[in-house]
């Protein structure tokens, strides 16, 4: 566990997916396939990530967690049997459902094979007129939301905004949310696939049937104090061009019980990893080198806690999301 790890992306076709994962992030998507998610690092039972290259090539993250957990996670390893995060890129070419995720205690009752799901999004691209719904409008309680569900006016209860590239949206478990359309996102979340659909835009599947909803589970999980979630913005962010000051940018984005995320914009060499702390690095703009390896937009790297610092050298400018365990 002395070298950075990169995994083979697991691509998930979705009815709401598009082609930006291939066009912008260079994922190996088949032509005309609508891919919604690229699972970059996963220790979830639906998919166990496989190391792409290097001395650990072909090993699964599950295998490494069983044999090298402390070397990967460092001091927090005693708290985690599975890798604590599911790391993704999402292409929301159409609306995702309005949904809610449970916290750890709620998941134990309502989704016992899963865990809680707190997550954070970082917007890489957003088309004009796109929307993100995050949190309830002021004054919305369970009674008002139930009435809106009956009348089909759920959207009127939700806070929304037009996202911009460089927006970070923090969504603790219990936050009502939806995303789309025309938005490309980097996502980091707890290792869980526990999702309860509150509303699905009256869509039907290929057989003409609506997808199942989980009204009571959703209402049981909503944090009714979670109102009007607003993004943290990285000024001047672009997947194509970085606006940098004369010194590196280190902007904190999220600090919660499950992860800390910061945005780093680099124009000069620096060290990543080391100090006995695990890092996950998503390349969200530019290109460069990590040691002897090429870094490019769309890549995700796991830097084990046991690793010594690795030199990162930008080609010109490099935008990184860097996550650490509290």
BASE-920992 format. One record per residue: x, y, z of N, C-alpha, C in turn; residue in three letters. Coordinates in steps of 0.05 Angstrom, whole numbers, plus 5000, padded with zeros to 4 digits. Example, Ala and Ser with C-alpha at 12.3 -4.5 7.8 and 13.67 -1.06 7.14 Angstrom:
2
526448865156524649105156526449345156Ala/525749555142527349795143525850015157Ser/
This chain:
326
501749765000500050005000501750255000Unk/503850254985505750484984505450634958Unk/503450574941503150704916500150794913Unk/499651004897496851084891495450854877Unk/492850834881491150634869489050774851Unk/488750654827486650744809485050494801Unk/482350524799480650294794479250314767Unk/478450084757476950074731474150194737Unk/473250394722470650514727468450314720Unk/466350314737463950144732461750324722Unk/461050284696459250464683456350354684Unk/454450514692451650434696449850574677Unk/448750434657446750554639444350634655Unk/443250874650440950974664439151114644Unk/436451104648434651244629435151544628Unk/436251654650436751944651439652014644Unk/441251814636444051864630444451994602Unk/446952064597447652194571450252104561Unk/451752294548454252214535456652374546Unk/456252544566458352714576460552554591Unk/459852324603461852164616464052084596Unk/463152034572465151964551466452214539Unk/464852414533465852644518467552824535Unk/466852864561468353044578470352904596Unk/469552664606471152534626472552284615Unk/472252234589473852024575473251744585Unk/470751694594470051424602469451244577Unk/469950984579469650814556466750734551Unk/465150924543462250874538461850794510Unk/460150584506459450504479457750714465Unk/458150754439456550954424453550904428Unk/452051124430449151114433448150994459Unk/449950944478449150844504448751074524Unk/446551074538445951284557446951204585Unk/449351294592450551224617450151444637Unk/449151374660448551574681450651604702Unk/451951374709453851374731456451224724Unk/458651334733461151194734461951154763Unk/461850904772462750854799465850824799Unk/467151014811470051034810471350874832Unk/470350884856471350724878468950614893Unk/468750354895466350224907467149974922Unk/466249954946466349714962463549624969Unk/461649704952458849634956458349354944Unk/456349214955455948944945454948934916Unk/453849154906453049164878455449174859Unk/457649274869460149274853462549304870Unk/464549134867467049154881469149244861Unk/470249484865472149604847474649424844Unk/475749424819478049264813480349454805Unk/482749414817485049584812485749574782Unk/486149804770486549824741489449754733Unk/491449824748494149784740496049794764Unk/498649764760500549774782500849514796Unk/502249504818502949254832500449104842Unk/498249244846495749114857493749064835Unk/494549084809492649044787491048784789Unk/488448814785486648584785485548514812Unk/486548634834485448584861483048754865Unk/481048644879478648804886479148974911Unk/477649194913477849354937476849194961Unk/474949014957474048844979476348674990Unk/477848564972480148394980482248564995Unk/482748804984484748984997483749075024Unk/481149125027480149215053480348985073Unk/480048745065480248515083483048475092Unk/485048525075487848465081489548705088Unk/488748945079490449175082488849425092Unk/486849375108485049585116486449815131Unk/488149745150489449955165491450115148Unk/492749975129494550115111493050305093Unk/490550235086488950405068487850635084Unk/486450585106484950785120486450935142Unk/488550815152490050935174488550905200Unk/488751095218487651075245484651025245Unk/482951135226480051075227479350795220Unk/481250625213480550355203478950195222Unk/479150245248477650085268474650135266Unk/473950365253471050425252469750315227Unk/471250205208470150135182470849855174Unk/468849685169469349425157469549455126Unk/467749615115467849665086469149945081Unk/470149985057471150245050468850445054Unk/469450675067467250845077465751005056Unk/466851025032465651205011465151054985Unk/463051144972462451074944462951334928Unk/464851324909465751554894464851524866Unk/463551734855462251714829462651964812Unk/462151944786461452164769458652104758Unk/456952314755454152284746453752474722Unk/452352364702451452534680448352534680Unk/447252744691444352764693443252904668Unk/442852754647441852864622438852914623Unk/437552784642434652824647434352824678Unk/431952884687431452914715431752644730Unk/433152654752433052424771430552474789Unk/429652254802427252284819427752464842Unk/425652574853425752714879426052494900Unk/428152514917428752284934429852384961Unk/429952184979430952225006432651985014Unk/434852035028436551815038436351805068Unk/436351565080436251535109438951595122Unk/438951665148441351665163442051385173Unk/444151355188445051095196442950945213Unk/441651095231439650975249437150895233Unk/436251065215433951015199434350775180Unk/436850765169437450545150437350275164Unk/438150275190438150025204435349905206Unk/433250075206430449985207429249955180Unk/429750145162428350155136429850035113Unk/432450015115434049895094436449745107Unk/435849525121437749395138440249285124Unk/440049235098442449145083444149375074Unk/443349625079444849855071445650015096Unk/446950245092447550425113446350695107Unk/446950885124446051165118447451275094Unk/446251495083447351605058447351905060Unk/449552015070450152295067451952335043Unk/451552535027453052565002453652864996Unk/455452904977456153174968456553154938Unk/455653374924455953394895457753634889Unk/459353604868460953824857460253844828Unk/459154074819458154104792460454174773Unk/460853994753462954034733462054204710Unk/459554144701458354294679455354304684Unk/454154524675451254554678450154724655Unk/448154614641446954764619445254994630Unk/445055194614443355424622440455324626Unk/439255414648436555334654436255084670Unk/438454944676438354704692437654774721Unk/436754574736435954634764437054414782Unk/437554484807437954294828435854364850Unk/434454164859432654194882434054084906Unk/434154244928435654154952434454294976Unk/433054134992431754235016428954325012Unk/427454375034424754455033424554765034Unk/422454875023421955155026421055205055Unk/421555445064420855525091417855485095Unk/417155365118414355335125413155065116Unk/414654905101413654645092413954445114Unk/411754315122411854105142410653855130Unk/410353645146409353395135406553415124Unk/404853565137402053605128402053735100Unk/403553945097403654085071404853905049Unk/406853755056408053585036406253355028Unk/404753245047402853035040400653155021Unk/399753385027397753515009398853554981Unk/401453634979402653674953403053404939Unk/403553194953403752934940401052844928Unk/398952904943396252834933395452994908Unk/396353244907395553424885397653424862Unk/399853284866401953284845403553534844Unk/403653694866405153944866407553944884Unk/408953714886411253684904413353904899Unk/413853964873415954144866415554414879Unk/413054494884412554754896413454764925Unk/414054534937414954524965417954534967Unk/419354514945422254474945423754724938Unk/425854774952427754994945429354904921Unk/429855094903431555024879433255264871Unk/435255204855436955414844438155314818Unk/439055504801440455434776443355394782Unk/444455154779447255104786449155214766Unk/451555264775453755354758456155164763Unk/457855134742460254984746461855104769Unk/462754924787464155004811462455024836Unk/459854954834458054944857458454674872Unk/458754684898458754444915456254444932Unk/454754224931452154204945452453974966Unk/452154044991452353845013449553745020Unk/449153485020446553365024446653165047Unk/446453245072446253055094443852875090Unk/444052635101441752455101439352605111Unk/437052555098434552685106433852935090Unk/435653015072435153245055433653165029Unk/431353275024429853225000431353354977Unk/431753204955433353324933432753194906Unk/433453324885433353224858435253384840Unk/436153254819438153384801437453334772Unk/438053524755437553494726436253744715Unk/436053764689437553604670439853764660Unk/441753634646444053774635446253844654Unk/446653664674448653724695450553484697Unk/453153544698455353354702456453394729Unk/456653184745457153204774459353004783Unk/461053094801462752914816461352874843Unk/461152624852459752564877461352394896Unk/461252464922462352294943460252254964Unk/459852004972457751934990458651705009Unk/457051665030457451425046456951175028Unk/458250955035457850705020455050595026Unk/453150675009450350595012448850654986Unk/446850484981445150534958442250564967Unk/441950654992439250685004437950944994Unk/435950914976434651134964431651094965Unk/430151294975427251274975426151494957Unk/424551414937423451594917420851714928Unk/420751984928418452134937416652204914Unk/417952264891416452354867418252294843Unk/417052204820418652134797417652264771Unk/416652514774415852674751413852544733Unk/412252354745410052214730411152064706Unk/413651964708414751804686413851524687Unk/414051384664413351104662415750954650Unk/415950694657418150534646417350434618Unk/419050254607418650154579416050004577Unk/415049894599412549744599410149914605Unk/410650174607408450364612407550384641Unk/409150284659408550294688410250504702Unk/409150644721410750824737412750674755Unk/415050794759416850674778415750684806Unk/416350484823415250484850416350724866Unk/414550834883415251054901415350934929Unk/416651094947416951004975416051244993Unk/413451294992412451545005412851535035Unk/412051325048412151315077415051305087Unk/416751155073419551135080420851415077Unk/420151545055421351815050420552005072Unk/417952015079416952195099418152135127Unk/418751875132419951805157422851895159Unk/424151935136426951995136427552295133Unk/425552455125426052735120426852885145Unk/428953045143429753235164428153495158Unk/426153535174424253765169425554035175Unk/427954025187429354285191431254345169Unk/431454165149433454205127432154375105Unk/432354635108431154825090433154955071Unk/432455005046433855175027436855135028Unk/437754905018440554845017441855024995Unk/443855165002445255344983448055234977Unk/449055274953451655154946453955334956Unk/456255194960458755334964460055354936Unk/460855594929461755634901464755674900Unk/466055544880468855584874468955794851Unk/469856034857469856244836471656174813Unk/470656214789472356184765472755904756Unk/471455704768471855424761470855364732Unk/472355214717471555124691473054864685Unk/471654664673472954414666474954464643Unk/474654684629476354744606478554954611Unk/478055124631480055334636479855414666Unk/482155424678482355494707483055794709Unk/481755934726482556204733483956194760Unk/486656214760488256174784489556434793Unk/489856464819491356684830494356604828Unk/496056774839498956724838499856504857Unk/498056414874498656194893496455984891Unk/497055744899495055524897492555594912Unk/490255484902487655524915487055274931Unk/486555304957485655084975483055184987Unk/480755104976478255204986476654974999Unk/476254995026474554795039471654805028Unk/470554565024467854545013465854415033Unk/466654185045464954035063466653935086Unk/465453955110466753835134464553715151Unk/464253445150462153315165463353075179Unk/461652915193462652685208463752465190Unk/463052465164463752245146465952305126Unk/466352565120468452635102468952935103Unk/471353005094472153285090472953305060Unk/472053515047472653555019473653835015Unk/475853865000476754124992477354124962Unk/477254364951478054404923480854524922Unk/482554404905485254504901485654564872Unk/486554804866487354884840490354924840Unk/491854774824494754774825495854874798Unk/497855044800499455124777502455064781Unk/503154974805505954904812505954634824Unk/508154484823508354224836507754234866Unk/506554024876506053994905505953704911Unk/505853634937505653354946502753294953Unk/501953054946499352944954499852694971Unk/497952644989498152405006500152435028Unk/500652215042502552225064501352305090Unk/502952345111502152435137500252235151Unk/500251985141498651775154495651805150Unk/494851965130491952005125491351915096Unk/489051775094488151695067486951945053Unk/487351955027486052155010484852014986Unk/482552124977481452064951481452314934Unk/482652294910483052534893481552484867Unk/479652664861478252664835479352894818Unk/480152834794481253034776478853154761Unk/478253414766475953544755476553754734Unk/479153804730479953994709482953954703Unk/483753984678486553974671487853704671Unk/490453704671492053454670494753504683Unk/496153284688498753304700499953034706Unk/501753014725503052764733502752724763Unk/502352474771502452394799504652184800Unk/507052264810509352094808509952044779Unk/509951784771510551714743507951684727Unk/505651714740503051654727501851914716Unk/500351894694498952124682496352164697Unk/495852414704493252494715491652644694Unk/489152574691487452704670484652744681Unk/483252934671480552984679478852734677Unk/477252674698475652444699476852204714Unk/479452234722480652014737480152054767Unk/480251834782479951834811482251664822Unk/483551764842485851634855485351594885Unk/485951354895485951304923488851304933Unk/489451474951492151494963492051374991Unk/493051124994492850995020494351145042Unk/493451105067494651245090497551175093Unk/498250925086501050835090502950945069Unk/501951085049503551175027505151425035Unk/507651445025509151695028508151905010Unk/508652165015507652374997508652324968Unk/506852374950507352334921507352604907Unk/509352654890509552914877507452934855Unk/505953154855503853214835504853454819Unk/505053424792506153634775504053704754Unk/502753934755500754014735502154064708Unk/500653994686501654064659501554364656Unk/499354484663499054774663497554854689Unk/494954784689493354814714491954554719Unk/491254494743490054244751488054294773Unk/485554204769483454234789482853964802Unk/483053954828482653704843480653734865Unk/478953524869477353494894478853304911Unk/479553384936481153214954479453154978Unk/478952894983477252815006478952665026Unk/478552725052479952585074477852495094Unk/478652285110476952185131477452345157Unk/475252425170475652575196477052395216Unk/
